[in-house]
């Protein structure tokens, strides 16, 4: 066990692993991460994981109304929330260190003792339906969701996390109870407590014992793919990217550096070429997402419709150029940027808790800041060139475009 993590295990069958990271300060974050998300759903239940995340705050055995649940953490000036992704669902509280015990009790009550009342279920349907409309009305969010669906099509990893409207309207209370029973078991969860931890306040989070088997997916793409979504908006938005590799791949740090040089910040090639030199877009960026068995790199931008083809061509050119040459100065700048962001991020106990929990849940171990920095520092120019040449091939490309697109002329670009 690495010394930088104080690992406390409470040996009870119903107890998820507890990882404690002592940090200076006056606050503490408690995060329960459960390995279940939209990838674990069927077409009929897609959206259930996210819906359940909403429902846990609608009344518990100890605090039977939404108002009483909200007051628990509000009354001590803390904050709480939850989130759902393709691969996991998280529930967290951040509060002054003296309220750690209350934070743990809050997570225990909301997750494992939620009433899931029918009346609240009916009301929350309306909330999520409005959330779907909000996401559909936001072109930046919509095109990104559609890109993920395109890249991972034909598997649940391509499902929209929030689910389709028809599922939200028909999901019944019994499905939520089954979801809790199947996935919320001790071996499928990790609890991370980061910050100024007072161990005397630790309280157990009891969950059923059990083991969960996760399905692994595979893909084969033989030619480039284009998806065009008509939407009556003033700009055109696009995502252009490709599959990469699993989150634990040995080239994870090479990919992080490559992405930073390409479009990961305001010193990147894409930012300079598209925004600064030509003024073609307000936003342009590239990013990397990694999952258990795969991942993707994507460039996203919004521009005038009549400039769309030019911006896509510039993005494709950047993909090709980065596989041919990267300057030593670019490499150094990208490394320092990534190292600096790691240091800043891990000074916050909420970010620290999230990183530890995700690593532990998905990989069975946690990386220290020092380990990550060393991984970034070890990246060499030849590795970036080799990886870029491997990834940026025409048959691997996926282009998703959203806007008032008049014809299919974009198809000739790939």
Secondary structure, 3 states (H helix, E strand, C coil): CCCCCEEECCCCCCECEEEEEECCCCEEEEEEEECCCHHHCCCCCCCHHHHHHHHCCCCECCCCCHHHHHHHHHCCCCEEEEEECCCCEEEEEEEEHHHHHHHHHHHHHHHHCECCCHHHHHHHHHHHHHHHHHHHHCHHHHHHHHHHHHHCCCCHHHCCCCCCHHHHHHCCHHHHHHHHHHHCEHHHEEEEEEECCCHHHCCCCECECCCCCCCCCCCCCCCCEEEEEECCCCEEEEEEEEECCCCCCCCHHHHHHHHHHHHHCCCCHHHHHHHHCCCCEEEEEEEEEECCCCEEEEEEEEEEHHHHHHHHHHHHHHHHHHCCCCCHHHHHHHHHHHHHHHHHHCCCHHHHHHHHHHHHHHHCCCCCHHHHHHHHHCCCHHHHHHHHHHHCCHHHCEEEEEECCCCCHHHHHC
